[in-house]
Amino acid sequence: MDRNGPADVTEVPFRASAGAPPGAEVLGFADLLARARGHGVDPYATKRLAFHELIAVRTGTLRCSVDFTEHELTPGSWLWVRPGQISQYHSDLTLAEGTVVLFLPGFLSPATAEAARVDQHDGTRSLTPRGAEGDAVRHVLELLESEYRQLTGLPLEVHLEVVRHLLAVLVLRLAHLRGAQGGDEAGSTAFRRFQQAVERDFARSHRVEEYARQLGYSVRTLTRATHAAAGCGAKRYIDDRVLLEAKRLLVHTGLTATAIGDRLGFPDATVFTKFFRQRADETPAAFRNRARGNRP
């Protein structure tokens, strides 16, 4: 493929392994390679998953990217890739050891998903918990791995619930480490509702005032809640989501800047280019050329 053409994105659905609890898989890196190739998927391709992928590194170093952010995972590091994000492994999976936990949206209980902010797209940061916190998440992962492998020790429905509950403990601990449960309850609720609305409507509405009116909050309330949860104002949060989608479309499609701007709700190409230049410090064309030219 021409390196200057669109970067093909492999859409990867969840395919349960025979005998495994439906909706979740716990695999070593070597097993992940075998699973991908068994389904005809290049494990090193640029991909968009239809499921969550938790990556934990035990030994070695793993380089990967998620939505244009590069990560170098070392022993003890964790990375959480969510459905819809564009990710890619950039280093040989056989040169590191670790575990990936794959699970479908809806696999965890609604209460766990809410408490752990499972659907929160606030950027992807790697974590390297230390001390007692590191020991805690490592022990939970070890127990999850052990229970997952005991496919014949319990009836399938009981085995499924054991895996679900252990995964719930793991994601709740990781969410706590990410600081996702900070802030007052009212402010957190406001941000979650705002986040869901932005994810649904970012291509149509770019104004905080419209989201505030739709959700029944003041602009000030949304701004404060977003600062507390995401570390930026509400307008910046909207713009960041629009910018991310613009970058995805520039790199992974052949659409013109005019067509991308139209798809993202800009009145014309000039307004889109001005927005992109202000937020990315370069034009859409310059970003596309640089990103495609630098692609591994």
N, C-alpha and C positions, 0 to 999 in steps of 0.2 A: 504493500500500500504506500502511496505517496506520503511522505512525512509531512508535506504541507497541506494535505487534505484533511477533512474532518477526522477526528480520532474516534474510531468506532467504539461504541459502548455496548457491552454484552449485558443484556437483561437476564438476570439470574433468578428464576423462581425457586421456591423451596420444594425440594423433593425428599420425602422421608425415606430412610433406609428400611429395608425389610426387617420387621421385628422390633424396630425402634419405637419409642413413644411418639405418637404423632405430634408434630409441632415444635420439636426441639431435638438438637443433636449436640453431642459433646465429643470433639475430635482432637487428636494430636495433629501437629503440622503435617506429618507424613500421611495420616489418614485423610486430611483435607485435600492433599494433592491427589491421592487415589480417588477420592470421591468426585472431585472436579473432573478429572480425566475420564472417569467412568461414565459421567454424564455428557462427555464431549465438550467440556468447558475448559478453555485455557486458563489455568489458575493465575497467570500473570497478566491477563488481559485487563483493560479498563472495563470496569463492570458497575452495574447498578443492581443492588440486591433488593429482593422483595421481602427481606427479613432482617432481623438484628444480627450483628456479628460482634461478639465480645472476644477480643484477642488478648491473651496473657502470655508473656515471654518468660521462660525459665532460664534458658542459657542462650548465649550467642546474641546477635543483633539482627533485628528485622527492620528493614526500611520499607515504608509504604506511604501512600498519600490518600487524603480524603478531601474532596472538593478543593483542590489546589493548595492544600496545606500539607507540607512534607513532615513526616514523623520518623524518628529513629528510636525504635523500641529496644531497650536493654533489659537485662534480667530484673524481674520485678515490675516491669511496665505493663500497663493495661491500656487498651484503646477500644472505644465503643463506636462501631459504625452502624448507623441507623438506616432503615429502609428508605430508598430514594436517593441516598447520597452516592456520589460517584467516587469509587475507590480503586486502588491498584497496589499490588505488591511489587516492589522494585528490587528486592534482593531475594536470593535463593532460599526458599523455605527449608531446604535440607541442611542449611548451615546454622539453623537455630532450632531450639526445642521449645515447645509451648503448647498451649491449648486454645482452641476456638470453640465458643459456645454459640450455636446458631438457634434462633427461636423466632417463631412467627409473631407478628402483632396479634394480640388477642390471646396468646398462650398464657400469659400471667393474668391473675385476677384483676378486675377493674380497680380494686382498692390498692393493690401493689403497684399497678401501672401509674395510678395517680400519685401515690406517695413517692415513687422513684422517678417521676417525671420521664417515663419511658419514651414519650413522644416529643420531648423537648428538643428542638433543633436550635441550640444556642452556640453553634460552632463545635468542633470536635477537638478536645484537648486530651492528650495522653496523661496518664496518672502513674506515678511510681510511689505507692504508699510505703512508708517505713515503719519500723518498730512494731508496736502492738497492732496498729491498723493493718500493716502489711501482713503480719502473721494471721490476722483474722480472716482477711479475704483469701489468703492462700489456703488456709485450712478448710474454708467453705468450698473453694474450688476443688480441693482434693476429695472432699466428701461427695461432692456432686459427680466428679469423675468416677469414683468408686461405685456409687449407687447406679449411675447410668449404665455401667458395664454389666451389672447383674441383671441381665434381661430375663433370666429364668428363675430368679429367686422369689419373685412375687407375681401375683396376677397382673396382667398388663395395666388394668385400670388403677391398681394400687401403685404400681411402679411409676405410672404417669404422674400421679399426685405427689409422690416422693420427689421426683425430678422437678416438678412445678414449684414445690415449696422450697427446695434447696436453691433453685434459681432465683426465687423471690428474695431469699436472704442475701444472695450474692449481689443482685442489682440494687437492693436497698442500701447495702454497705457501700457500694460504689457511688450511688447517688449522694450519700452522706459525705463521702470524701470529696465529691465535686462541689459541695456546698449548695446542692440543688434544693435543700430543705430549709435554707435560711430565710429570714424575713418573716413579717407578720402574716397571719393566715389570709386576711382580707387582701393585702397587697399581692400575695402569691396567687390567689384566685383571679384577681384582675389581670395579672400578667399571663396566666395560663389561657384565659379567655381571649386576651389580645393576641397571643401567639397563634392560637388556633385560627382566629379570624384573619391574621396576616397570611398564614400558610394557605388559606382558602382563597383570599382575595387580592394578594399582592400584585397580580397582573392587571387588576382593575382599579384599585385605589391605592394611592401613595400618600394620603393625607391623614395625619393623626386625628384631626377633627372628625373625619368621617367614621373612623373606627370608634372613637369616643361616643359619638352620637348613636351608632349602631349598638354598642354594648351597654350604654347607659351610664358611662363614667365621664368624669371631667378629663380634659386633656392633662391637667396637672396630676390627677390620680394615675393615669396610664403612664405618664413620664416617670413618676416616682417609683411605681411598681416595676417598670422596665429597668430603671437604674439599679434597683435592689436585686433583681433576678439575673440580669444580663450584663450589667456594668455599663450600659449606654442608655441614651434617651430613646423615647418611642420612635421619633422620626429617624434616628440613626438605625434603629432595629429594622424598620421597614425598608430603608434604603439598602441596608446590608443584604436583606433577602432578595431584593430586586437585582442588586449587583451580582449576587451569586448565580441567579438564574441566567442573567445576561452572559456571564463568563461560561457557564455550561453550554449555552446555545452557540456562543462564538467558537468554542473549541470542538464541540462534539456534533455540530450540524454544519451544513453549507449555507444556511440562511444569511442573507445580507443584513447589514446593520439596520437598514430601513425596516426589513421584515421583523427583525428581533425587537426593535423599538416598538413597532406596532403591536406585536404579541404581548409586550410587557406594559402596554397602556400609555405609551408616550404619544403625543399628538403628531410629531413628525421626527425625522431622523436628526435634525439639528438639535432638538431638545434632548433626545436620547444621547447623542454624542457629547453634549455639554455635561449631562448628568454623569456619564461614564468617566469623562476626563476629570471631573471634580472629585469623584470617589476613588478612581483607580490611578490617577496621575498619568494616564496615557489614553490615547484614542482607542475605540473598539478595534480598529484595524491593526494598530500597533500591538495591542494585547494578543489578538488572534495570531499574528505572525510570530510573536515571541513565544507564546505558549506552545504552538505547534512545532516551532523550530527546536525548542528545548525538551520536547517530549521524549522520554527514554525509548 
